[in-house]
């Protein structure tokens, strides 16, 4: 093993003054430490030498255009001397020169190793000015890009469509006899292990929240389905390695082969919770309606978890803030003249007034954001080099903004409870409801128990429920339609969000039996259903157009025995659901018994993986309140299913 000369890690301050981006990037390439081992690929992150990103908003939740480095070297990405016309051109050239110096440092270290490194040396030598020649060399190039994004503190860096990008190199190596399927599977398993190594450093809010997601499969230009041998191999490798990292999303449509869906279920059923399924038949029309070019829409990827993103062409930030649907109703009950509200329809109209105010607050939050100058991202974002414009100056093709959301399920149940108890049966007044919520149901044990025992109606395919949800999201769509960011980006929203726990911690009680601080419902879910068909019918009838496509995940809790005892029927169910038209689907395949034992005896379950938000994580790494949510959902699901 060879280690480069050690350097003093720094915070990029000189005489108390921040250095420029160019100087900072040069400092990283010159001084980061790395180790060369005898493994297949070179990959490292010096966690003590990361770019300072405290002076503005850093771009994150994006997928670079990795493929740009496959057909050419770093030298070919530079501007020729006569083309350098502004600071951005100078920054890009300086960045690429410094990056090539880092490649030289790596080659020097490789030469000093006491094990065979000739192939790796050649890869880094060719990286400077030649296209990639083989399957492994192509992977090494994209890994080199990926690690530099992490080194410069681009959080939640996506991986993208490697089954498509690597296909020509895989096929050429197979045709030449240099590679077979078993060898490719072994290579991909090594790739998964390498990307898993730094998952603690890469994690964002929660351990495992890294954004590392491969996007596999896609619709073709005729509406058919494209996949290749690598699509299957990536899923097989993920299933074999059994790690929380990296993630995987499989794009599907009504023409997806059954054996690919079955392989995906085999992977999901191991407990790793991946792949997440995204339905092109629903997603692509929403992108086209939103104004995304047809070719780009067909090649969509996702942000860190589930929000559709045009990878490599977009600087869109799809997780800018969260909309809490309960907040408007809470404000209404606490601030409005409740005696003037005489019907459920009047209550809804008042709700929309407060929801509009909340949306204005969201717009103000978004309008205040300004992004940092970012030549590295610009080099790997289409159009920026052609325009000679940084992503922070609007150089990307798309720079829209997205908001996630929480508590729609709670809102629906609360509204329907108020409709029944206040306006139909007239058991309580709105003032009574207000007082009970302020007192956190103190002295109302019987009512609280009755509300908690009620089955949630959110996620059921009743016309009243569907109409209510679609009416509320249509209002949001209309209110944000005219928004433009400082770069001209539009706004989009969805029905999924990561804040179902954090946003609820400081939130008061609600009239669905939820006490103050207790979690909101998770995504599009309903553990009260006695089967999965109803919630899929519900999801297939929701309106996702008009900018309502920023993530809409159906989230199942499934006991492993249920899947294994009904295997063929469950595959049939997934195939039918794809045709009916869900937007996105993820599953937690784990029993309540396993979760309870893992919390009690964590040392016996070091590798238990669960699905959180839109990522997989080790159960032992999660905060206790997230463990509580998963256990509660599993217990409720199994009680209904038994």
N, C-alpha and C positions, 0 to 999 in steps of 0.2 A: 504494500500500500504506500502511495506517495502523497504527501500533503504539501501544498504550496506554502511559501514563506508566510508566516503569520503577520497580520497587520493589526494596527490599533483600530478597533471599531469606533466610529464617530457619529455625530449627530448632524453633520453637514453644516456646521456653523464655523465661520472664520472671522475672528475679531468681532463676534456678536452680530454679524450681518449674514443673512442667508445667501448661499451661492446660487448661481443660476441653474436652470434645469440642465444645460449642457455640461457644466462643471460637475454637477452632482452625479450625472450618469457616468461621466468619465471616471470619477472617483470610485464608483461602484465597480466598474469593469477593471480598474487597476488594483483594487484592494480587497475585494471579497475573497474569503477563504473557501477552498473546496477540497474534496478528497476524491481521488481516483481509486476505484476498487476494481476487482476482477469480474464485476457483473457485466451484463450485456450492453447496457446503455450508461452514458454519462449524464447524471442529473444531480443537482445540488441546489440548496438555498442557504445562504449565510444569513441566519435570522438576526444576527447582531449588526448587520449592515444593510438596512432597508431604507429606501428613499423617504425623506421627510414629507409627509402629506398633510401637514397641519395648517397650511396657508390658504386652503380653499377646499372645494369639493372635488375629490378624486373620482374619476370614472370607475365604476365597478359593475358587476352583473352583466358583463359583456363577453362575447366570444370573438377573439381576433381572427383575421383571415390567415390562418396557419398555412393554407395552401399556397400563399404567395411565395414562400421560401422553397417550395418543392421544385419548381421549374426554372429557377434561377438562383444565383448566389446573392449574398448580402451586397456585394459590389454593384450588382445590376439594379439594386433598389435606389442607389444614390442618384442625385441630379448631376448631370454633366456641368462643367464649369460655366458655360454660357447660359445654362438654365437656372442658375442660382440668382434669384431676383428679390428675395426677401429673407427676413430672419428665420422663418419657418424652414426654408430650403437649407439654410446654413445649419440649423439645429438637426435636421434629419441626417445630413451628411456627417456631421460631427458624431452623432449617435451611432451611425453605422460603422464609422471608422473605429470608434472605441469598442464597439461590440466585436469587431474583427480582431482587435488586440486581445480581448478576452479569449477568443477562439485560439489565438496564438499561445496564450498562457496555458490553456488546456492541452494543446498539442505538446508543449514543453513538458508538462507533467506526465502526459502519456508516454513520452519517450524515456522517462526515468523509471518507469515501472519495471518490476522484475517478473512480470507476466506478459503474455502476448497482447499487444494493443494496436497492431498494424492496421486492422480494419477501422478502429475508432479514429486513429490518426488520419487516415485517408478521408473519413467522413468529415472531419473538421477542416482539413485542408481544402476539400472540394466545396465546403459550405461557403467559402469566401467568394467564389466566382463561377461555380458550375452547378448544373441541376443535379438533383438526387438521382441515383442510379438503381437502387434496390429497395426492397420492402423495409429492412431494418434501418437503412440510411435515412429513408423518408421519415420514419418514426423518430429517429434521433434528432432530426432537424426541428420537428414540431415540438419535441420535448425541450429543445434549447430555447425556442420562442416562449413556451409556456413558463419555464422557470424564470426567465427574465421578467415576465409580467408579475410574477409573485415577488421577485426580488425588488421590484419598484413599487410594491404595495398596491397593486391592482387587485383588490379583493374580489372573491367570487368569480374567478376567471373560468369561463366555460371551455369545453373541449371541442365540441362541434362534430361534424359529420365525417369522422375518420373512416367509416366503411366506404364512403364514396371517394374521398381524397386518396386513400391508399390502394384502391382497387387496381389501378393500372400497374403499380409496382408489385403487388401480390401476384397478379396474373402473369406478368413478365417473368418473375422468378420461378413460378410453378412451371411455365412453359419451357424455361431453360433448364429445368431439373435442379435448380438451386434451392427449392423449397417445396414442401408438401403440406397438406392440411394439418397434420399433427405438429409439424414444426412451426407453422404459423400460430397454432393454438398456444404452444409453449411460449412463443414470443409475446403474444398478447397477455398471457398470464403474468409474465415478467413486467410488462407495461403497467398492468393494474397494480402490482406490488410496489413499483417505483412511485406511482402517483399517490399511493396510500401513505408513503413514509412520513411526509410532513403534515399529516392531516391536522395535528394539533395547532401548528403554526397557521395553517391555512384557514382554520375555522374562524367564523366571523362572530355572530352573536352567541350561538350555542356550539358546543363541541360537535363537529361533523357538518356544520353549516359552511361548506366550502365553495359551492357553486360548480364543482368539477362534474360536468355531465356530458357524456357522449350522447349524440343524437343520431339514431340509426333508422334506416328505411325512409321512404318518402313516396309521395304520389308522382307519377310521371306526367308529361305534357298532355297525354290523352286521358288522364284520369285513372289510368291503371296504377299498378303498384311496382315500385322499384326496390329490390333488395338484392344482395349478392352473397357469396359464401362468407365474406367478412362480417356481414350483418349477423349471421348465425354464430360465427366464431367469437365475436365480441360478447354475445350473450352467454355462450358456453364458457368462455374464460371467466366472466363475472360469476357465474354459477359455481364454477370449480374453485375459485380463489376464496370465496366467502368472506369478503371484507366489506366494511361500510363505505369505502372509497375505492375508485370514483363511482359516480352515479351513472344512471343510464335512462334515457327516454327513447321509447320506440314509437315512431310515427306509424299510424295504421290508417287504413281506409277499408271500404267494403270489399276490396279485392286482395286484402292481405292473406297470404297462404295460411291455411289452418295449422300446418306444422310449425310455423314461426310463432303464432299465437300460443300454441301448446308449449313450445320451448320457453317462451317468456313466462308462462304460468309455472313451469317447472322451476325457473329461477325465483320467481316471486314466492312460491310455496316453500322454498328453503328457509324463508324468514327474512331475507335481505331486503324485501320490499321493492325490488327493482326487476324489470324496468317499469317506470311510469308510462302509461299509454296516452298518446295525444292523437285525436281523431282528425285527420286531414279533411275529411268530408265536412267537418264543422269549422275548423280553424281557417283553412285557406279562403273560403268565401268571405269570412269576416275581414281578413287582411286585404283582400281585393276591394271590398266595399270601403275600407278605410283609406284607400289610395295607394296601397303598396303595389309596385309593379309586378306583373304576373310571374315573371321568372323569379323574382325575389321571394314572392309569396310561396312559391312551390319549394323554395330552399330554406324556409324558416327554421329557426332553432328555438331555443328558449333561454331566458335569463336564468338566474341561479336555480330556480325550482321549476316553474311551470309557465311563466309569462311568455307568449310568443315573441320572438325577436328575430330580426334579419341579421344573422351573424356575419361579421366581417364587413358589413355595409352600414351598420347602424350604431349610433352613439346614444340610442334611446335608453333612458333610465326608467325601468319599469317598476321599481320599488321605492319610489320617492317618499311616500307617506301612506298611511292607512286611513280609510274612511270607516268610522264606527257608526253603523246604522242605528244603534240604540241611543246615541248621544242626542240626536234631535228630539226623540220622544222624551227622554229624560229632561231635557231643557223645557219642553212644552209643559210637562206635568208640574215642574217646579216654578215656572215663570209666567205662565199664561193665566188668563181669566177663565178658569175651568167651568164656572157657572154659565158661561156663554156658549158652551159646546153642548149641543142637545142631541147629536146623533153620531153614529160611527163615521159617516161620510164627512161630517164637519170636523171630526177628530183627524181624519186623514188629510183634509185640506190644511188644517193647522200644522200637522206634521211636516207637510211639504214646505211650508214657510220656514220652519226651523232647519230642515234639511238643506234648503237653499243657503241659509246663513252658514251652516257648517261647510258647505262646498266653497263658499267665498273664503273661509278661513284656510281651506286646503289650497286654494289658488294662491293665497298670499304666501303660504309656506313655499310653494313651488317657485313663485316669482322671485323669491329672495335668493335662490340657489345660483351660484356662479361656479363654473368648473375650471379646474386647473389646466394650464398649458400642458399638452401631452403628446410630444412628438413620437414616442414609442407606439402608443395606440394609433396614432395617425398613420404611421408607416404600415400598420397591419389593419387599416380600415380603407376599403375601396373608396375612391374619389378624392381622398385628402391629398395624395401626392399629385394627382392630375390637376386639382384646383390650387395646389400650393397653399393649402389652408388647413390649419390645425383643427382637430375635432372640437376644441373649445371655442373656435371661431365659426363653427357651423360647417366644417369641411365634409362631414359624413353625409351620406345620402338621406338618412333618416335620423332625426333627433327629437322624437316625441317623448312624452313623459307618461308614466303610468302610476296609478294608485291601486293598492290592494284594498280589501275591505274585510270587516269582521262583523259578527253579530246579526246577520240577516236572519238566521234561524231563530234566534232569540226574539228579534223584532216581530216576526210573523206570529209566533206563539203568544207573545204579549198582546199584540193587537187583537188577536182572536179571543183571548181571555177577557180583555176589556170589553170587546163587543158583546160577549155573552153575559158577563157578570154586571156590567154597568148599563148597557143600552137595551139588551133583550130581557134579561131576568130582573134587572134593576135591584140587585142584591146590594150593590155598593154604588157610591157616587165616585166621580173622578177625584174629588177631594179625599175620600176614604182611601182610594188607591194610593194617592200621593202620600198620605200620612203613614200608611203601612210600609211603603218603600223607604221613607225617611227613617222610620224606626227599625228598619231591617227585619220586618215581620215580628217584632217583639209583641208577645201576647196574642199572636195569630197562628198558633201552632197547628190548629186543625186545618185552617185554610192553606197554610204552607205545605202541610203533608198532602192535601188534596191536589194542589198545583203540581207538586213534585211527582205525584203518582200518575199524572196525566201523560198520555203518550204525545210526543211532539207531532205536530201536524206538518211541520216544515219537511219537505222531501216527499210528501205524499202527492199523488197525482190527481188531487181534487182540483176542479176548475177554479174554485175560489182562491186556493193557495197559489196556483200558477198565475192567475190574473193579478193577484196582489204583488207577488214578487216582480213580475214583468212590468207592472205599473210603476213600482218604485225605481227599478233600474232604468226604465225609460225616462223618468224624471231626471235622474242623474245624467243620463246621456245627453238630454236636451240642455241641461245647465252647463255642461262642460264643453259643448260643441264649439263654442266660439273662443275658447281659451287658446292662447298662443304663448309659448315660452319666449325668452329673450332671443332664442335662436329660430323662432318660428314653429317650434314643435307643438303638436296637438296633444290633447289629453285623452287617455283611455282608462277604463276601470274594469273590475272583475268581481267575482263572488268568492275569491279565495284570499287568504291573508295569514301571515304568520303571527299576528298580534292577538289571537284569540285568548291567550293567557295573560300577556303583559298588559293589554288594554283593559282587561277586566279587573286587574288588581286594585286599581284606584277607582273603580266604578261601583256605584251603589246597587242596591237590590233591584230586581226587575220582576214584573208580574207574571213570570212563568215559573216561579218557585226558586229562582236563582237568588241566593243571598249575596250581600255585598262582598266583592272581591273574588267570587267564584268564577270559574272560566266561562267564556262564551262557547257556543257550539263551534265545531271544527268544519271549516269548508262547507261542501255540500254533503251533509251526512245526516243520518238518523238511525241511531242504534235501537229505536223502538220498533222499527219495521220487522215483520216476521219473515221477511225475505228481501232479496236484493232487487227483485224485478221492479218494485214500485218506485224506488228512488231513481233507478235508471230511466224509467218512463218519465218521471219528473224532470230529470236532467235533460232528456232529449227534447223536452217541450219548452225549455227556457229560451228566452230571446238573447242571443249573444251579439247581434249586429249593432250597428251604430255606436261603435267604440266600446262595447261591453265585453271584450274578449281578453282582457288582461289577466287571464288565469281563472279557470272555472273547474275546480277539481272535485270530482266525486271521490269521497274518502271512505273506504270500507274497513271495518274490523272483521276479520274472518278467522275462525278457529281452524287450525291445520287439518283436523280430522274431517271437518265438513268438506274441504276441498278434496282430500284424498279418498273419501268415501263416495264422492260424487264427481269423479274426475271428468269423465266424458261429458256429463251434463254441464259441468262448470265451463268447459271449453266451448260447448254449444252456446251457453249463456253469453260468454264474452263475444263470440262471433255475431250473435244476434244483437248484442248491445252496440257493437260497432256500426252495424247497419241501421239501427234505430237512431243513433246520432248523439251519444254523449260527447262532451267536449274534451275532457281529460279524466283519467281514472288512475287511482293508486290504491294499494291494499296493504294493510298490516296483517300479516298471517302469523298469529301468535295467540296462544291460549291465555286466559286469565290466570290459570294455575301456574304457568311458566313465569308470567310477569310477577305474580305475588312471591314466588320462590326466589326469583332473581333479585327482588328488592330485599328480601330477608337474608339471602345468602349470596351476596354479589360475587364472592370469591369462586362460587361454583358455576357462574355464568359470565365469564370474562368476555366472551365473544357473541353474546346475545345482541342481535341487531333489530332495531325497530324503525318504523317510519315516523318522522316528525316533520311538520310543515310539508315540504316537498323533498326532503332529503332523508337518507338513512343514517343512523347513528348507533353507537353502542349504548345499550340501555344503562350500563354502569356510569357512563359519562354525563347523563342527563341530570338536571336539577330535580329535586324531589317533586316539585309541583307538576312537572311534565310527566314523571312516572305516574303520579296520581291520575292524571287525565287519561293516560293510556289504559291503566288498570280499570278505571271507572267505565270507560267505553267498552272494554272487553267484557266486563261483568254484565253490563246492561245488554250487550249484544247476545251473549250466551244465554242469559235468562229468558230472553224473548224467543230464541231459536230452539231452546230445549223443549 
